[in-house]
Amino acid sequence: MRYRFMRRQFVAVVCAAIIGVVAASAPALAQQKTVKACQDEWRANKDANQAAGVTEKAYVDKCRAGGSATAPAPSQAAAPAAAPAAAAPATKTVKACQDEWRANKDAYQAGGVTEKAYVDKCRAGQTVAIPGTPAPGTPTASAPPAATAPAAKPGGTSAAAPPPARSAPTNAPRPATSGNEFTAEAQAKAHCPTDTVVWANLDTKVYHFSGTRNYGTTKEGAYMCERDALAQGVRAAKNEKHP
């Protein structure tokens, strides 16, 4: 009788212990996520997890163990690149400025512009006008009014008529016939400051260099840039040396 009572008491104690263990582990079991739930979480942030080197298997293992397996926060967007600085204007070389001055050497020397002064201004980006040529936008002088007829003298006699105007010299250059022919040397030099200005005899199709006997003296001719003269079929004089 006593044995049976003790047996029943033992069984009751064992059952109570089992019930306590099950009750204690129930919340943990209830909170543990399934493999599919952890996989769905990883796939919802697949790109971020792969970028951070978190594989699906590692994520699921950590998720099932109850650890925090959140996707890494995306990195901040890179700051926009600074706008490129405006390119500085190109500066001419000393040689280029010297070539420009020497192409118009006579005009600049006559105007008191030395080569050094020209190069300094040219290198600084300033424009040096050729002396004797009007600046852009300068109004040209208006033609003088026509002379009125002289009034008649008392007694019916009229004043003597003014003498007729002198005819132009026979060796005066004819008016320019194209945009490349000029009647003034300074105009040609302004047209091509880096080229050689020649006197083109439009009758013989031969051009002459500055300082020669025929430069600016033939009847049919015009001042031209050498490259324009060559383009129009005018050739250099054989007995003259290129400056």
Secondary structure as UniProt FT lines:
FT   HELIX           2..31
FT   HELIX           35..44
FT   HELIX           46..51
FT   TURN            52..53
FT   HELIX           56..64
FT   TURN            65..66
FT   HELIX           94..103
FT   HELIX           105..110
FT   TURN            111..112
FT   HELIX           115..123
FT   TURN            124..125
FT   TURN            131..132
FT   TURN            136..137
FT   TURN            154..155
FT   TURN            170..171
FT   TURN            179..180
FT   HELIX           185..191
FT   TURN            193..194
FT   STRAND          197..201
FT   TURN            202..205
FT   STRAND          206..208
FT   TURN            210..211
FT   TURN            213..217
FT   STRAND          221..225
FT   HELIX           226..231
FT   TURN            232..233
FT   STRAND          235..236
FT   TURN            238..239
//
